[in-house]
Amino acid sequence: MHLEANIARHDNPRLIHINDPKKTCDNSQFSGNEIRTSKYTLLNFLPKNLFIQFHRLAYLYFLAIAALNQLPPLAVFGRIVSMFPLLFDALTLTAVKDDYEDWRRHRSDRNENNREALVLQSDGFLPKRWKMIQAGEVLKISSDETIPCDMVYLGTSDPSGIAYIQTMNLDGESNLKTRYARQETNKLFLGGTMMSVAITCEQPNRNIYDEFMANMELNGHCLSLSQSNIILRGYQLKNTEWAIGVVVYVGQDTKAMMNSAMSPSKRSRLETYMNRETLWLSVFLLIMCLVVGLGMGLWLNRHKSQLDTLPYYRKVYFQKRKDGKKYKYYGIPMETFFSFLSSIIVFQIMIPISHYITMELVRLGQSYFMIGDQHMYSSLSNSRFQCRSLNSEY
């Protein structure tokens, strides 16, 4: 009664009908077992990638430079040319790198979703892709096999119902832990008897080590379940010939996926440092341009009566074909302001865009060499180091 009261305190507890996924999944609260760890899709790649890239202050700076150069009074060099460094050298290169790394994530997800597990069907245990597994289905896990979803143990090859698991994929611990099947269900499975059983459990949550609140209805009896009766996605079965369990949480509802939910875009310490240095360089640049603008204003004010005759600042063209045609003269205040803005374009090299391009190439190369490093290759499992996170977030 105490257990039932604890479960009742959870909003809308889940009801799992063992070996009856159709009846279990009639409720729309159950998701599929397909997972997605990639950052982008075809529809959101361009806007999302641009939004993330413009968190870099230098990119905002070069965007402002390109925008200023589009104004006729400020055009220092070609308008189209001014967009090349930002659009093609920086944004495009970074987008290609991000697209490649996210493609590898999509490939990893596809391989994971297409792995197979033995699922109980009318003809016995038959292979089924992980992404097709549903809550309520009964799975058979063999030794050294990875658990495809969160399951409650029903039986094992050990008469006492003990199974050994390795949790390295979730918590990094290599020592084996024990899980148990209820003796009532273990004896029935060892005897080859099928059951009509239902499990009432709490809603999915990300608490891996907290107590698992659930109970099982078996032949009119209520059996309590605890943390020792559940195995999570990513665990591996060890030193146990086989184990049988019923699926309770799948896909994004598993504790492993809830703890690896997509986090906000992270920036490395180096990138944070570069943003800070870019900010200080921008302040210094603005001071320089302010000095140039004020100097221009003072010079124009001192020589305002000579502007038509001075060799380097004339308001009137003197070539024959343009004789009498006047420059667009905006007055001393606006000319001073335009001089300030033009100075920003002229001095833009103080914040080089090439260092961001170099960093992107270094990150891409670093990712390649990390994957190919023979010192991080395991001959026992025939596996290499994998960059599962975007390399720029290391």
C-alpha positions as CSV (number, residue, x, y, z in Angstrom):
1,M,0.0,0.0,0.0
2,H,2.9,2.3,0.8
3,L,4.4,1.7,-2.7
4,E,1.1,2.3,-4.4
5,A,0.7,5.6,-2.6
6,N,4.2,6.7,-3.7
7,I,3.4,5.9,-7.3
8,A,0.1,7.6,-7.1
9,R,1.8,10.8,-6.1
10,H,3.4,10.9,-9.6
11,D,1.2,12.6,-12.2
12,N,-0.3,10.1,-14.7
13,P,1.8,7.0,-13.9
14,R,2.5,4.7,-16.8
15,L,0.9,1.3,-17.3
16,I,2.9,-1.3,-19.2
17,H,1.2,-4.4,-20.4
18,I,3.9,-7.1,-20.8
19,N,4.2,-8.6,-24.3
20,D,1.3,-6.4,-25.4
21,P,2.8,-3.3,-27.0
22,K,-0.3,-2.4,-29.0
23,K,-2.4,-2.1,-25.8
24,T,0.5,-0.4,-24.0
25,C,1.2,2.2,-26.8
26,D,-2.5,3.1,-27.3
27,N,-1.7,5.9,-25.0
28,S,0.1,8.7,-27.0
29,Q,2.5,9.3,-24.1
30,F,4.8,6.6,-25.4
31,S,7.5,7.5,-28.0
32,G,9.4,5.3,-30.3
33,N,12.9,3.9,-29.6
34,E,14.6,5.9,-32.3
35,I,17.1,8.4,-31.0
36,R,18.6,11.5,-32.5
37,T,21.8,13.1,-31.2
38,S,22.5,15.3,-34.2
39,K,22.4,19.0,-33.9
40,Y,20.9,20.0,-37.2
41,T,18.3,19.0,-39.8
42,L,17.9,20.0,-43.4
43,L,15.4,22.6,-42.5
44,N,17.1,24.3,-39.6
45,F,20.7,24.0,-40.6
46,L,21.2,27.4,-42.3
47,P,19.4,29.6,-39.7
48,K,20.6,27.7,-36.7
49,N,24.2,27.5,-37.9
50,L,24.2,31.2,-38.7
51,F,22.7,32.1,-35.3
52,I,25.5,30.1,-33.5
53,Q,28.3,31.5,-35.7
54,F,27.3,35.1,-35.0
55,H,27.9,34.5,-31.3
56,R,31.4,35.3,-32.3
57,L,32.0,39.0,-31.9
58,A,34.5,39.1,-34.8
59,Y,31.8,37.9,-37.2
60,L,29.5,40.7,-36.1
61,Y,32.3,43.1,-36.6
62,F,33.0,42.0,-40.2
63,L,29.3,42.0,-40.9
64,A,29.2,45.6,-39.8
65,I,32.2,46.4,-42.0
66,A,30.6,44.8,-45.0
67,A,27.4,46.7,-44.4
68,L,29.2,50.1,-44.1
69,N,31.0,49.5,-47.4
70,Q,27.6,49.2,-49.1
71,L,26.9,52.9,-48.5
72,P,28.0,55.1,-51.4
73,P,29.7,57.8,-49.3
74,L,31.8,55.1,-47.5
75,A,32.6,52.7,-50.2
76,V,36.4,52.2,-49.9
77,F,36.6,49.1,-52.1
78,G,34.1,47.0,-54.2
79,R,30.8,46.3,-52.5
80,I,30.7,42.7,-53.6
81,V,34.3,42.1,-52.7
82,S,33.8,43.4,-49.2
83,M,31.4,40.4,-48.5
84,F,33.8,37.7,-49.7
85,P,35.9,37.3,-46.5
86,L,32.9,36.9,-44.3
87,L,30.6,34.9,-46.5
88,F,33.0,32.5,-48.2
89,D,36.2,32.4,-46.1
90,A,34.5,32.4,-42.6
91,L,30.8,31.5,-42.7
92,T,31.0,29.0,-45.5
93,L,34.1,27.2,-44.2
94,T,32.6,26.9,-40.7
95,A,29.3,25.8,-42.1
96,V,31.0,23.0,-44.1
97,K,32.9,21.9,-41.1
98,D,29.8,21.8,-38.9
99,D,27.9,20.0,-41.6
100,Y,30.5,17.3,-41.9
101,E,30.7,16.8,-38.1
102,D,26.9,16.7,-37.8
103,W,26.7,14.3,-40.7
104,R,28.9,11.9,-38.7
105,R,26.4,12.2,-35.9
106,H,23.6,11.3,-38.2
107,R,25.5,8.3,-39.4
108,S,26.2,7.2,-35.8
109,D,22.5,7.6,-35.0
110,R,21.5,5.6,-38.0
111,N,23.9,2.8,-37.1
112,E,22.6,2.8,-33.5
113,N,19.0,2.8,-34.5
114,N,19.5,-0.1,-37.0
115,R,21.1,-2.4,-34.5
116,E,19.1,-5.5,-33.8
117,A,17.8,-7.2,-30.6
118,L,15.7,-10.3,-30.0
119,V,12.1,-9.5,-29.3
120,L,9.4,-12.0,-28.2
121,Q,6.9,-12.6,-31.0
122,S,4.4,-15.4,-31.9
123,D,7.2,-17.5,-33.3
124,G,9.6,-17.0,-30.4
125,F,12.4,-14.5,-30.1
126,L,13.1,-12.9,-33.4
127,P,15.5,-10.0,-34.5
128,K,14.1,-6.6,-34.6
129,R,15.7,-3.2,-35.2
130,W,16.2,-1.0,-32.1
131,K,14.3,1.9,-33.6
132,M,11.2,-0.4,-34.0
133,I,11.1,-1.6,-30.3
134,Q,8.1,-0.4,-28.4
135,A,7.2,-0.2,-24.7
136,G,5.7,-3.4,-23.4
137,E,7.7,-5.7,-25.6
138,V,9.8,-8.5,-24.1
139,L,13.5,-8.7,-25.1
140,K,16.1,-11.3,-24.7
141,I,19.6,-10.0,-24.1
142,S,22.7,-12.2,-24.5
143,S,26.0,-11.9,-22.8
144,D,28.1,-8.9,-23.8
145,E,25.1,-7.4,-25.6
146,T,24.2,-3.7,-25.1
147,I,20.8,-2.9,-23.6
148,P,18.7,-1.1,-26.3
149,C,16.2,0.6,-23.9
150,D,15.2,0.8,-20.2
151,M,13.9,-2.6,-19.1
152,V,12.6,-4.4,-16.0
153,Y,14.2,-7.8,-15.5
154,L,11.7,-10.7,-15.7
155,G,14.2,-13.6,-15.8
156,T,17.8,-14.6,-16.3
157,S,19.8,-17.8,-17.0
158,D,20.7,-17.9,-13.3
159,P,18.1,-19.8,-11.2
160,S,18.4,-17.2,-8.5
161,G,17.5,-14.4,-11.0
162,I,20.9,-12.6,-10.7
163,A,22.4,-10.8,-13.7
164,Y,25.6,-8.8,-13.9
165,I,25.9,-5.6,-15.8
166,Q,28.6,-3.1,-16.8
167,T,27.6,0.6,-16.6
168,M,30.7,2.1,-18.2
169,N,28.8,3.7,-21.0
170,L,26.7,5.8,-18.6
171,D,28.9,6.5,-15.5
172,G,32.4,5.3,-16.7
173,E,32.7,2.6,-14.0
174,S,34.1,-0.6,-15.2
175,N,33.3,-2.8,-12.2
176,L,30.3,-5.1,-12.6
177,K,27.0,-4.4,-10.7
178,T,24.2,-6.9,-9.9
179,R,20.6,-6.7,-10.9
180,Y,17.8,-9.1,-10.0
181,A,14.7,-10.5,-11.5
182,R,11.7,-11.2,-9.1
183,Q,11.7,-14.8,-8.2
184,E,8.0,-15.1,-9.1
185,T,8.7,-14.0,-12.7
186,N,12.1,-15.8,-13.0
187,K,10.6,-19.2,-12.2
188,L,7.8,-18.7,-14.7
189,F,10.3,-17.8,-17.5
190,L,12.7,-20.6,-16.6
191,G,9.7,-23.0,-16.9
192,G,8.7,-21.6,-20.3
193,T,5.4,-20.2,-19.0
194,M,4.0,-17.0,-20.5
195,M,2.3,-14.5,-18.3
196,S,-0.4,-11.8,-18.4
197,V,1.3,-9.1,-16.3
198,A,1.1,-5.4,-16.0
199,I,3.5,-2.9,-14.6
200,T,2.6,0.5,-13.1
201,C,5.6,2.8,-13.0
202,E,6.6,6.5,-12.7
203,Q,6.9,8.9,-15.6
204,P,10.4,9.0,-17.3
205,N,13.0,11.1,-15.4
206,R,16.7,11.6,-15.6
207,N,17.5,10.3,-12.1
208,I,19.8,7.3,-12.7
209,Y,20.6,6.5,-9.1
210,D,17.3,7.4,-7.4
211,E,14.9,4.7,-6.4
212,F,12.7,3.3,-9.2
213,M,9.1,3.5,-8.2
214,A,6.9,0.7,-9.7
215,N,4.9,-2.3,-9.0
216,M,3.9,-5.4,-10.9
217,E,0.5,-7.1,-11.0
218,L,0.9,-10.9,-11.3
219,N,-1.9,-13.4,-10.8
220,G,-3.8,-11.0,-8.6
221,H,-0.7,-10.2,-6.5
222,C,1.1,-6.9,-6.3
223,L,4.9,-7.1,-6.4
224,S,7.1,-4.1,-5.7
225,L,9.9,-3.2,-8.0
226,S,13.0,-1.2,-7.2
227,Q,16.3,0.1,-8.7
228,S,17.8,-3.4,-8.5
229,N,15.1,-4.7,-11.0
230,I,15.7,-2.2,-13.8
231,I,18.5,-2.0,-16.4
232,L,19.1,1.1,-18.5
233,R,19.9,1.8,-22.1
234,G,23.7,1.6,-22.7
235,Y,24.4,-1.0,-20.0
236,Q,26.1,-4.2,-21.1
237,L,25.1,-7.7,-19.8
238,K,28.2,-9.5,-18.4
239,N,28.9,-13.0,-17.0
240,T,25.3,-14.0,-17.6
241,E,24.2,-16.2,-20.5
242,W,21.0,-14.4,-21.1
243,A,18.4,-12.2,-19.5
244,I,14.8,-11.4,-20.4
245,G,13.1,-8.1,-19.6
246,V,10.1,-6.0,-20.5
247,V,10.6,-2.5,-22.1
248,V,9.3,0.4,-19.9
249,Y,11.1,3.4,-21.4
250,V,12.2,3.9,-25.0
251,G,14.1,6.4,-27.2
252,Q,14.2,9.9,-25.8
253,D,12.4,8.8,-22.6
254,T,15.3,6.5,-21.5
255,K,17.4,7.9,-18.7
256,A,20.6,7.8,-20.9
257,M,19.0,10.1,-23.5
258,M,17.4,12.4,-21.0
259,N,20.8,12.9,-19.4
260,S,22.4,13.6,-22.8
261,A,19.7,16.0,-24.0
262,M,20.8,18.7,-26.4
263,S,22.5,21.5,-24.4
264,P,22.9,25.1,-25.5
265,S,25.8,25.7,-27.9
266,K,29.0,25.8,-25.9
267,R,32.1,27.9,-26.5
268,S,35.6,26.8,-25.6
269,R,37.8,28.8,-23.3
270,L,40.0,29.8,-26.3
271,E,37.0,31.2,-28.1
272,T,35.8,33.1,-25.0
273,Y,39.3,34.5,-24.7
274,M,39.3,35.5,-28.4
275,N,35.9,37.2,-28.0
276,R,37.3,39.2,-25.1
277,E,40.4,40.2,-27.1
278,T,38.2,41.2,-30.0
279,L,36.2,43.4,-27.8
280,W,39.3,45.2,-26.5
281,L,40.7,45.6,-30.1
282,S,37.3,47.0,-31.2
283,V,37.4,49.6,-28.4
284,F,41.0,50.6,-29.4
285,L,39.9,50.7,-33.1
286,L,36.9,53.0,-32.3
287,I,39.2,55.4,-30.4
288,M,41.6,55.6,-33.4
289,C,38.7,56.2,-35.7
290,L,37.3,58.8,-33.4
291,V,40.6,60.7,-33.4
292,V,40.7,60.5,-37.2
293,G,37.1,61.8,-37.5
294,L,37.7,64.7,-35.1
295,G,40.9,65.6,-36.9
296,M,39.0,65.6,-40.2
297,G,36.3,67.8,-38.7
298,L,38.9,70.3,-37.4
299,W,40.7,70.4,-40.7
300,L,37.5,71.0,-42.7
301,N,36.5,73.8,-40.3
302,R,39.9,75.5,-40.6
303,H,39.9,75.2,-44.5
304,K,36.2,75.6,-45.2
305,S,36.8,78.6,-47.4
306,Q,39.4,76.8,-49.5
307,L,37.6,73.6,-50.2
308,D,37.1,74.4,-53.9
309,T,40.8,75.0,-54.5
310,L,42.7,72.6,-52.2
311,P,44.3,69.8,-54.3
312,Y,43.1,66.9,-52.1
313,Y,39.7,68.0,-51.1
314,R,37.7,69.8,-53.8
315,K,33.9,70.1,-54.0
316,V,34.1,70.7,-57.8
317,Y,35.5,68.4,-60.5
318,F,38.1,70.1,-62.7
319,Q,38.4,67.5,-65.5
320,K,37.1,68.8,-68.8
321,R,34.3,66.1,-69.2
322,K,33.1,66.8,-65.6
323,D,33.7,70.5,-65.5
324,G,31.4,72.1,-63.1
325,K,30.0,68.9,-61.6
326,K,30.0,69.0,-57.9
327,Y,30.7,66.4,-55.3
328,K,27.9,65.5,-52.9
329,Y,29.1,67.7,-50.0
330,Y,27.1,67.0,-46.8
331,G,28.6,69.7,-44.6
332,I,31.3,69.5,-41.9
333,P,29.3,67.5,-39.3
334,M,28.3,64.8,-41.7
335,E,31.7,64.7,-43.5
336,T,33.3,64.3,-40.1
337,F,30.9,61.4,-39.3
338,F,31.6,59.8,-42.7
339,S,35.3,60.1,-42.1
340,F,34.9,58.3,-38.8
341,L,33.0,55.4,-40.5
342,S,35.5,55.3,-43.4
343,S,38.3,54.9,-41.0
344,I,36.6,51.9,-39.5
345,I,36.7,50.2,-42.9
346,V,40.3,51.3,-43.6
347,F,41.6,50.0,-40.2
348,Q,39.5,46.8,-40.2
349,I,42.7,44.7,-40.6
350,M,43.4,45.3,-36.9
351,I,40.9,42.4,-36.3
352,P,42.0,39.7,-38.8
353,I,39.3,37.3,-40.0
354,S,42.0,34.8,-41.0
355,H,42.6,33.6,-37.4
356,Y,39.0,32.2,-37.2
357,I,39.5,30.5,-40.6
358,T,42.8,29.0,-39.3
359,M,41.1,27.7,-36.1
360,E,38.4,26.0,-38.1
361,L,40.9,24.2,-40.2
362,V,42.9,23.2,-37.1
363,R,39.8,21.8,-35.4
364,L,38.9,19.8,-38.5
365,G,42.4,18.4,-38.8
366,Q,42.5,17.7,-35.0
367,S,39.3,15.7,-35.2
368,Y,40.8,13.6,-38.1
369,F,44.0,12.9,-36.2
370,M,42.2,12.0,-33.0
371,I,40.1,9.4,-34.7
372,G,43.1,7.9,-36.5
373,D,45.4,7.9,-33.4
374,Q,46.7,4.4,-33.0
375,H,47.5,5.0,-29.4
376,M,43.7,5.3,-28.8
377,Y,42.8,2.1,-30.6
378,S,41.5,-0.9,-28.7
379,S,42.4,-4.2,-30.3
380,L,40.2,-6.1,-27.8
381,S,37.0,-4.4,-28.9
382,N,38.3,-3.4,-32.4
383,S,37.2,0.1,-31.8
384,R,38.7,3.6,-32.3
385,F,38.3,6.9,-30.5
386,Q,35.2,8.6,-31.7
387,C,34.5,12.4,-31.7
388,R,30.8,12.1,-30.7
389,S,30.6,15.8,-29.6
390,L,31.4,18.6,-32.0
391,N,35.1,19.1,-31.9
392,S,34.7,22.8,-31.3
393,E,33.0,22.1,-28.0
394,Y,36.0,20.2,-26.5
